[in-house]
Amino acid sequence: MVRDLFRARQIDPRLASQSWIADVLLQHLPEAGYPPVASGLLDADTAWTQVLKPLGFPNGRPDAVALLQWSLCQQHLQRYEAWPEESR
């Protein structure tokens, strides 16, 4: 299902062991849908970017500074706390 949402032919093998990521992507599907992956491969960075976007992160690779800034916003923390435990 996730492969179809991104119009991908393949999914990064690193995502296979993280089945909860598929659940998050399905639960937080943007109204306009996910942008199609140009290469035909749904890579881990793209998936993580889309997983973290609803929490207020701009990309899937936040550094320590971005995490610290993110943690200072009460709304971000409330969104995080509302997520299922497995996703957190």
C-alpha positions in Angstrom: 0.0 0.0 0.0 2.8 2.4 0.9 4.6 1.7 -2.3 1.5 2.7 -4.2 1.1 5.9 -2.2 4.5 7.1 -3.3 4.2 5.6 -6.7 7.4 3.6 -6.0 8.5 0.4 -7.7 10.7 -0.6 -4.7 11.0 0.2 -1.0 14.4 0.6 0.8 15.2 -2.7 2.5 16.1 -0.7 5.7 12.4 0.0 6.1 11.3 -3.6 6.1 12.2 -4.1 9.7 10.3 -1.0 10.7 6.7 -2.0 10.0 5.3 0.7 12.3 6.6 3.3 9.7 4.0 2.1 7.2 1.3 2.5 9.8 2.4 6.1 10.5 2.5 6.9 6.9 -1.0 5.6 6.4 -2.4 7.3 9.5 -0.9 10.7 8.5 -1.5 10.7 4.8 -1.5 14.3 3.6 -4.7 15.5 1.9 -3.0 15.9 -1.4 -1.2 12.6 -1.0 2.6 11.9 -0.8 4.8 13.3 -3.6 5.8 10.5 -6.0 9.4 9.4 -5.6 11.3 10.3 -8.8 13.7 7.4 -8.7 11.0 4.8 -8.2 12.6 3.8 -4.9 11.0 4.9 -1.6 14.2 5.4 0.3 14.6 5.6 4.1 15.3 9.4 4.1 12.1 10.1 2.2 10.0 7.9 4.5 11.5 9.4 7.6 10.9 12.9 6.3 7.2 12.1 5.8 7.0 10.3 9.2 8.5 13.3 11.1 6.7 16.0 9.2 3.4 15.8 11.2 5.5 16.2 14.4 7.0 19.5 13.1 10.3 18.4 11.7 11.3 19.8 8.3 13.2 16.7 7.3 14.0 13.1 8.3 17.4 13.8 9.6 17.2 16.2 12.5 20.5 17.1 14.2 20.9 17.8 17.9 20.2 21.5 17.4 17.0 20.8 15.5 15.9 18.3 18.2 16.6 20.8 20.9 14.7 23.6 19.1 11.8 21.2 18.4 11.6 20.2 22.0 11.1 23.8 23.1 7.7 23.9 21.4 4.8 22.6 23.6 2.7 21.8 20.5 5.4 19.5 19.1 5.6 17.7 22.4 1.9 17.3 22.6 1.8 15.8 19.1 4.5 13.4 20.0 2.8 12.3 23.2 -0.4 11.6 21.2 1.3 9.1 18.9 1.0 5.4 19.7 3.8 4.1 22.0 5.3 1.9 19.2 5.7 5.0 17.0 7.3 7.0 19.7 
